[in-house]
Amino acid sequence: MHSSDFDYELPDEKIAKHPVSPRRVARLLKASSPSSITHHTFEHLPKILDEHGCDGLWVNDTKVLQARLYMLKPTGGRLEIFLLEPLDGVAEQALSATKGSSWRCMVRGGRKWTSGYASIQLGDIVLEARPIHPEEGLVKEEGGTFKLTFSFTGADCMGDVLDKLGKMPLPPYMKRESEDSDKDEYQTVFARLPGSVAAPTAGLHYDDVLLSDLEQIGLPLSRLTLHVGAGTFKPLSAGAIESHHMHAERCVLTYSTLQLLRSQNRRIATGTTTLRTLESVYWMAVYHKTNGTFPDILPQWTPYELDDFNMSYEDALDYLMELIPNEGLWTFKTRIMIKPGYRIRSISGLITNFHQPNSTLLCLVAACLESAGFQQSWLELYDVALEEQYRFLSYGDGCLIELK
């Protein structure tokens, strides 16, 4: 399988630059099979899910950080810093830090930043940044990132500093600066745990009215957390799919999450990140059963190397509940890559947006469409969406893929 198998022409006018309002009037393409494609809006989702027999609607409740900072170098030149993840990997601790924290970042305009602090000030809040090893200057790491240490005054914690001084990290394909409205619009209404640098965009279609309608049919949201990294925008490596190095993202669950999953039979995942987490839960169980320990990061190809392991999703949940503490958080990082040929185990349907060409997200969607009977490839569905004038990417419309 080649990266070119996931390419298609996406005209710029099909890319949504702003969301519709209210959120629930976004269009929803329902795909049950190649011969059963219907067109709705998200307002119809409660009725559709009720007919589907859904008893668990899962969402990713991560919260997007205002992770883009525009700072001034000691020379007065402008510097753009994009915070990717804290160096210790735990966003909650880094954001609650009362004096400062260290992050892996992308830096634009830093070529001549050889010494001193970069800074930004708003009222009483002053934020300063410097390379983690000042004597070495700005050192580029693998992947073109940099390690920076931040310190501040005038605020209670690093999270407050980012809320006041940072900008929403809109995807590069929007080709515009973030606006004040993006602080709300590029955040799900159920966002809870800060740590992402990109939104779980399928969840952007839900608003309070839609959530109320879902609760009225007995479908309150089921929640988990995956902190979305900038790697979600990384295009597939040229050549064979197997040559692509998948990014790792941090998942956060609890014992009660596993209990809730175990009580459900027909789950719908809202978004690729939600599905990636639900599938990773299964492979964490298989990995532990095989190796006697949990991995620090669930490897990219574990699902294919251990595919013949005989364990149902329900048995995997039972196995994990014997291992996971009843209280506190269960966290792990996952690097699994879902591509055509992968067998989906955790859900009976996926709600997702229409994704970029040459993306790992499109690989995941292609795997789901295989399970829905689209043997001629994902392009069947995307051709319909383009012809029917659906809006694409983060602020665009969505689709519901019903798996066999």
C-alpha positions as CSV (number, residue, x, y, z in Angstrom):
1,M,0.0,0.0,0.0
2,H,1.4,3.3,-1.1
3,S,0.9,6.9,0.3
4,S,-0.4,7.9,-3.2
5,D,-3.3,5.6,-2.6
6,F,-4.6,8.3,-0.1
7,D,-4.3,11.3,-2.4
8,Y,-7.1,13.2,-3.9
9,E,-7.7,16.7,-5.2
10,L,-9.2,19.0,-2.6
11,P,-10.0,22.5,-4.0
12,D,-9.3,25.3,-1.6
13,E,-12.9,26.5,-1.8
14,K,-14.0,23.2,-0.2
15,I,-12.0,23.9,2.9
16,A,-14.1,25.5,5.7
17,K,-12.3,28.5,7.1
18,H,-15.0,29.2,9.7
19,P,-17.7,26.9,11.3
20,V,-21.4,27.1,10.7
21,S,-23.6,28.5,13.5
22,P,-25.2,27.0,15.4
23,R,-22.9,24.0,15.4
24,R,-25.6,21.4,15.1
25,V,-26.7,22.6,11.6
26,A,-23.5,21.3,10.1
27,R,-24.2,18.7,7.5
28,L,-23.9,14.9,8.2
29,L,-23.4,12.3,5.5
30,K,-24.6,8.9,6.7
31,A,-22.9,5.9,5.0
32,S,-24.3,2.5,5.8
33,S,-23.0,0.9,2.5
34,P,-22.0,2.0,-1.0
35,S,-25.7,1.7,-1.9
36,S,-27.0,3.5,1.2
37,I,-25.7,7.0,1.5
38,T,-28.1,9.7,2.9
39,H,-27.7,13.3,3.8
40,H,-28.8,15.0,7.0
41,T,-27.6,17.6,9.6
42,F,-26.3,16.9,13.1
43,E,-29.7,18.0,14.4
44,H,-30.9,14.5,13.2
45,L,-28.2,12.6,15.0
46,P,-30.3,11.6,18.0
47,K,-32.9,9.9,15.7
48,I,-30.1,8.3,13.6
49,L,-28.3,6.9,16.7
50,D,-31.6,5.7,18.2
51,E,-32.3,3.7,15.0
52,H,-28.8,2.4,15.0
53,G,-29.3,1.0,18.5
54,C,-26.4,2.9,19.8
55,D,-26.0,2.5,23.6
56,G,-22.7,4.4,24.0
57,L,-21.7,7.7,22.3
58,W,-18.0,8.3,23.0
59,V,-16.2,11.6,22.7
60,N,-12.7,12.9,23.4
61,D,-13.0,15.6,26.1
62,T,-9.5,17.0,25.7
63,K,-9.1,20.8,25.8
64,V,-7.1,22.7,23.2
65,L,-4.3,24.9,24.6
66,Q,-3.8,28.4,23.3
67,A,-0.4,27.1,22.5
68,R,0.9,29.7,19.9
69,L,2.9,32.5,21.4
70,Y,4.3,35.6,19.6
71,M,7.3,36.8,21.6
72,L,10.1,39.4,21.2
73,K,13.8,38.4,21.1
74,P,16.3,40.5,23.0
75,T,17.1,42.2,19.7
76,G,13.5,43.2,19.3
77,G,12.8,40.7,16.5
78,R,9.5,38.7,16.5
79,L,9.5,35.1,17.4
80,E,6.7,32.6,17.0
81,I,6.7,29.7,19.4
82,F,4.3,26.8,19.2
83,L,4.2,24.6,22.4
84,L,3.8,20.9,21.5
85,E,4.1,19.0,24.7
86,P,5.7,19.4,28.2
87,L,9.1,17.7,28.4
88,D,7.8,15.4,31.2
89,G,4.9,14.4,29.1
90,V,2.3,15.4,31.7
91,A,0.2,18.4,30.6
92,E,-1.6,18.7,33.9
93,Q,1.6,19.2,35.9
94,A,3.1,21.6,33.4
95,L,0.0,23.7,33.2
96,S,-0.4,23.9,37.0
97,A,3.2,24.9,37.6
98,T,3.4,28.1,39.5
99,K,6.8,29.4,38.4
100,G,7.4,27.8,35.0
101,S,7.8,24.7,32.9
102,S,9.8,23.2,30.1
103,W,8.3,22.3,26.7
104,R,9.1,20.8,23.3
105,C,8.3,23.5,20.8
106,M,8.4,24.6,17.2
107,V,10.1,27.9,16.7
108,R,9.8,30.3,13.8
109,G,12.2,33.2,13.5
110,G,14.7,31.8,15.9
111,R,17.7,31.6,13.6
112,K,19.4,34.6,15.2
113,W,18.2,33.9,18.7
114,T,21.6,33.0,20.2
115,S,21.3,34.3,23.8
116,G,19.0,35.9,26.3
117,Y,15.3,35.6,26.9
118,A,12.4,36.0,24.5
119,S,9.5,37.7,26.2
120,I,5.9,38.8,26.0
121,Q,3.9,41.0,28.4
122,L,0.3,41.8,28.9
123,G,-0.6,44.0,31.9
124,D,1.1,42.5,34.9
125,I,1.8,39.1,33.2
126,V,5.3,38.7,31.9
127,L,6.4,35.4,30.2
128,E,10.0,34.7,29.3
129,A,11.4,31.8,27.3
130,R,15.0,30.6,26.8
131,P,16.7,27.4,25.4
132,I,16.8,24.7,28.0
133,H,20.6,24.8,27.9
134,P,21.3,28.5,27.5
135,E,25.1,28.0,27.0
136,E,24.4,25.9,23.9
137,G,21.8,28.3,22.4
138,L,18.8,27.1,20.4
139,V,19.5,23.4,19.5
140,K,17.3,21.7,17.0
141,E,16.1,18.2,18.0
142,E,15.0,15.3,16.0
143,G,11.9,16.3,14.0
144,G,12.9,20.0,13.9
145,T,11.7,20.8,17.4
146,F,13.4,22.7,20.3
147,K,13.4,22.4,24.1
148,L,12.5,25.7,25.8
149,T,12.1,26.7,29.5
150,F,9.4,29.2,30.3
151,S,9.1,31.4,33.4
152,F,6.5,33.9,34.3
153,T,5.3,36.5,36.8
154,G,1.9,38.0,37.4
155,A,-0.2,34.9,37.0
156,D,-1.1,31.9,39.2
157,C,0.0,29.1,36.9
158,M,1.3,28.3,33.4
159,G,-2.2,27.4,32.2
160,D,-3.4,30.9,33.1
161,V,-0.5,32.5,31.2
162,L,-1.4,30.6,28.0
163,D,-5.1,31.5,28.4
164,K,-4.1,35.2,28.6
165,L,-1.2,35.4,26.2
166,G,-1.5,32.5,23.8
167,K,-3.4,32.2,20.5
168,M,-5.4,29.2,19.3
169,P,-3.2,26.9,17.1
170,L,-5.4,26.8,14.0
171,P,-4.3,24.1,11.4
172,P,-2.0,25.5,8.8
173,Y,-4.4,24.7,6.0
174,M,-6.8,27.4,7.2
175,K,-4.2,29.9,6.0
176,R,-5.3,32.6,8.4
177,E,-4.5,34.0,11.8
178,S,-6.6,32.9,14.7
179,E,-9.4,35.3,15.8
180,D,-11.1,35.9,19.1
181,S,-14.0,33.8,18.0
182,D,-11.7,30.8,17.6
183,K,-11.2,30.6,21.3
184,D,-14.8,29.2,21.6
185,E,-15.3,27.8,18.1
186,Y,-12.1,25.7,18.0
187,Q,-13.0,24.1,21.3
188,T,-15.7,21.4,21.9
189,V,-18.4,22.4,24.4
190,F,-17.6,19.4,26.5
191,A,-13.8,20.0,26.6
192,R,-12.5,19.3,30.1
193,L,-8.8,18.3,30.4
194,P,-6.2,20.7,28.8
195,G,-3.4,19.2,26.8
196,S,-4.1,19.3,23.0
197,V,-2.6,21.5,20.3
198,A,-5.3,20.6,17.9
199,A,-9.1,20.1,18.3
200,P,-10.8,16.7,18.1
201,T,-12.8,18.2,15.3
202,A,-15.7,15.8,15.0
203,G,-16.8,16.9,18.5
204,L,-17.1,20.5,17.3
205,H,-20.5,19.8,15.8
206,Y,-22.1,19.2,19.3
207,D,-23.7,22.1,21.1
208,D,-25.8,22.3,24.3
209,V,-29.1,21.8,22.4
210,L,-27.9,18.7,20.7
211,L,-26.5,17.3,23.9
212,S,-29.8,17.9,25.6
213,D,-31.6,16.1,22.7
214,L,-29.2,13.1,23.0
215,E,-29.8,12.9,26.8
216,Q,-33.6,12.8,26.1
217,I,-33.1,9.5,24.2
218,G,-30.9,8.1,26.9
219,L,-27.5,8.9,25.3
220,P,-25.5,11.1,27.5
221,L,-21.9,11.4,26.4
222,S,-19.3,8.8,27.3
223,R,-15.9,10.4,27.8
224,L,-12.3,9.6,27.5
225,T,-9.2,11.8,26.8
226,L,-6.5,11.7,24.1
227,H,-4.3,14.8,23.9
228,V,-4.1,15.6,20.2
229,G,-0.5,16.4,19.0
230,A,0.7,18.4,16.1
231,G,1.6,15.1,14.4
232,T,-2.0,14.7,13.4
233,F,-1.2,17.2,10.6
234,K,1.9,15.3,9.5
235,P,1.4,14.0,5.9
236,L,2.1,10.4,5.1
237,S,5.7,9.7,4.3
238,A,6.3,9.2,0.6
239,G,6.4,5.6,-0.5
240,A,5.0,2.5,1.3
241,I,2.7,3.2,4.2
242,E,4.9,1.0,6.3
243,S,7.7,3.7,6.1
244,H,5.6,6.3,7.9
245,H,6.6,7.0,11.5
246,M,3.4,7.4,13.6
247,H,3.3,10.1,16.2
248,A,2.6,9.2,19.9
249,E,-0.3,10.7,21.8
250,R,-1.2,10.5,25.5
251,C,-4.5,8.8,26.5
252,V,-6.2,9.3,29.9
253,L,-8.8,6.9,31.2
254,T,-10.1,5.6,34.5
255,Y,-11.4,2.4,35.9
256,S,-14.9,3.7,35.5
257,T,-14.2,4.3,31.9
258,L,-13.5,0.6,31.4
259,Q,-16.6,-0.3,33.4
260,L,-18.8,1.9,31.2
261,L,-17.2,0.4,28.0
262,R,-18.0,-3.1,29.3
263,S,-21.6,-2.2,29.9
264,Q,-22.2,-1.2,26.2
265,N,-22.6,-3.2,23.1
266,R,-23.1,-0.8,20.2
267,R,-20.7,2.1,20.6
268,I,-20.3,5.1,18.3
269,A,-17.0,7.0,18.4
270,T,-17.0,10.7,17.8
271,G,-13.7,11.3,15.9
272,T,-10.6,9.5,14.9
273,T,-8.8,10.3,18.2
274,T,-11.7,8.7,20.2
275,L,-11.5,5.6,18.0
276,R,-7.7,5.4,18.2
277,T,-8.0,5.5,22.1
278,L,-10.7,2.8,22.1
279,E,-8.7,0.5,19.9
280,S,-5.5,1.2,21.9
281,V,-7.3,0.0,25.0
282,Y,-7.7,-3.4,23.4
283,W,-4.1,-3.6,22.3
284,M,-2.8,-2.5,25.7
285,A,-4.6,-5.6,27.1
286,V,-3.2,-7.9,24.4
287,Y,0.3,-6.4,24.8
288,H,0.2,-7.0,28.6
289,K,-1.2,-10.5,28.2
290,T,1.7,-11.3,25.8
291,N,4.6,-9.6,27.5
292,G,3.5,-9.4,31.2
293,T,3.9,-5.6,31.3
294,F,2.5,-2.4,29.8
295,P,4.6,-0.6,27.2
296,D,5.7,3.0,27.8
297,I,4.4,3.7,24.3
298,L,2.1,1.3,22.5
299,P,4.1,0.5,19.4
300,Q,2.8,1.4,15.9
301,W,2.6,-2.1,14.5
302,T,1.4,-4.0,17.5
303,P,-2.1,-4.6,16.0
304,Y,-0.5,-6.3,13.0
305,E,2.2,-8.3,14.9
306,L,-0.3,-9.6,17.4
307,D,-3.4,-9.8,15.2
308,D,-3.8,-13.5,15.6
309,F,-4.2,-13.2,19.4
310,N,-7.5,-14.6,20.4
311,M,-9.2,-12.1,22.7
312,S,-12.6,-10.4,22.4
313,Y,-12.9,-6.7,23.2
314,E,-15.1,-7.6,26.2
315,D,-12.5,-10.0,27.5
316,A,-9.8,-7.4,27.0
317,L,-11.8,-5.0,29.2
318,D,-12.3,-7.6,31.9
319,Y,-8.5,-8.4,31.8
320,L,-7.6,-4.7,32.2
321,M,-10.1,-4.2,35.1
322,E,-8.1,-6.8,37.0
323,L,-5.0,-4.6,36.5
324,I,-6.1,-1.0,36.7
325,P,-6.5,0.7,40.1
326,N,-10.1,1.5,41.0
327,E,-9.1,5.1,41.7
328,G,-7.0,7.7,39.9
329,L,-6.1,8.0,36.3
330,W,-4.8,5.3,33.9
331,T,-2.5,7.0,31.4
332,F,-0.5,5.7,28.5
333,K,0.9,6.8,25.1
334,T,-0.2,5.2,21.9
335,R,1.5,5.1,18.5
336,I,-0.8,2.6,16.7
337,M,-1.6,3.2,13.1
338,I,-5.0,2.1,11.8
339,K,-4.9,1.5,8.0
340,P,-6.9,-0.7,5.5
341,G,-6.8,-4.3,6.5
342,Y,-7.1,-3.4,10.2
343,R,-10.1,-5.0,12.0
344,I,-12.1,-2.5,14.1
345,R,-13.1,-4.1,17.4
346,S,-14.5,-1.4,19.7
347,I,-17.3,0.3,17.8
348,S,-20.2,-0.1,15.4
349,G,-19.9,3.4,13.9
350,L,-17.6,6.4,13.5
351,I,-18.6,10.0,13.3
352,T,-15.8,12.0,11.7
353,N,-15.0,15.0,9.5
354,F,-13.7,14.8,5.9
355,H,-9.9,14.7,6.1
356,Q,-6.8,16.0,4.3
357,P,-5.3,14.1,1.4
358,N,-2.2,12.0,2.3
359,S,-3.0,11.8,6.0
360,T,-3.0,9.1,8.6
361,L,-6.6,10.1,9.5
362,L,-7.6,9.2,6.0
363,C,-5.9,5.8,6.4
364,L,-8.1,5.2,9.5
365,V,-11.3,6.3,7.7
366,A,-10.4,3.9,4.9
367,A,-10.2,1.0,7.4
368,C,-13.6,1.9,8.7
369,L,-15.1,2.1,5.2
370,E,-13.8,-1.3,4.5
371,S,-15.8,-2.6,7.4
372,A,-18.8,-0.7,6.0
373,G,-18.5,-2.6,2.7
374,F,-16.8,0.1,0.6
375,Q,-14.5,-2.3,-1.2
376,Q,-13.7,0.2,-4.0
377,S,-11.9,2.5,-1.5
378,W,-12.6,5.5,0.6
379,L,-12.7,7.7,-2.6
380,E,-16.3,6.5,-3.3
381,L,-17.5,8.3,-0.3
382,Y,-15.3,11.4,-0.7
383,D,-16.4,11.8,-4.4
384,V,-20.0,11.9,-3.1
385,A,-19.1,14.5,-0.5
386,L,-17.3,16.7,-3.0
387,E,-20.1,16.5,-5.5
388,E,-22.7,17.3,-2.8
389,Q,-20.8,20.4,-1.7
390,Y,-19.9,19.2,1.8
391,R,-17.4,21.4,3.6
392,F,-14.0,19.7,4.4
393,L,-11.5,19.6,7.3
394,S,-11.6,21.0,10.8
395,Y,-14.4,23.5,10.6
396,G,-16.2,21.4,7.9
397,D,-19.1,19.0,7.9
398,G,-19.1,15.4,9.1
399,C,-20.1,11.8,8.2
400,L,-21.3,8.8,10.1
401,I,-19.8,5.5,8.9
402,E,-21.8,2.5,10.1
403,L,-19.7,-0.6,10.3
404,K,-20.9,-4.1,9.5
